[in-house]
Amino acid sequence: MFKINNTNKGVKAFLGGFKAEDLSAKIEACKDGNCSCNCDPQMMQKITSIEVNSEENGASITIDGDVNAQELEPMMRECLL
């Protein structure tokens, strides 16, 4: 399960069946530009913070910055799922 919504400060996503530690490692690789997916460096520059938390059935990601769900969803699907 993958749900993504806009917030007043950016985007919040829920990824069912994933561990926060695994997602954090993938996100760090994208931040560093060392990921194997097609991360957009310009998109990463718009992000001010990324927080990953464990949830009961997966993990949530809160992304603050000048981003929205429509532009982040394709990148997140490719890089994280």
C-alpha positions, 0 to 999 in steps of 0.5 A, a space after each residue: 500500500 502506498 498513499 501520498 497526500 499534500 500537507 501545508 508544509 509539503 507531503 506525507 506518505 505511508 508505505 505499507 509493509 516497509 521498515 523505516 530503516 530500509 526506507 531511510 537508507 534509500 532516502 539517504 542514497 537519493 540525498 547523496 546522489 548515490 541512488 540507482 533510481 532516477 532521482 531528480 537533483 533539482 527536486 531534492 534541492 526543494 526539500 528542507 527535511 525528510 522524516 521517516 517513522 515506523 508505523 504499525 503496518 509500515 512506515 510514514 515519510 514526512 517531507 517538508 519543502 516546496 514540493 507536492 504529492 503529484 510531482 513526488 509520487 512518481 519519483 517515490 514509487 520508482 525509488 522506494 517501492 
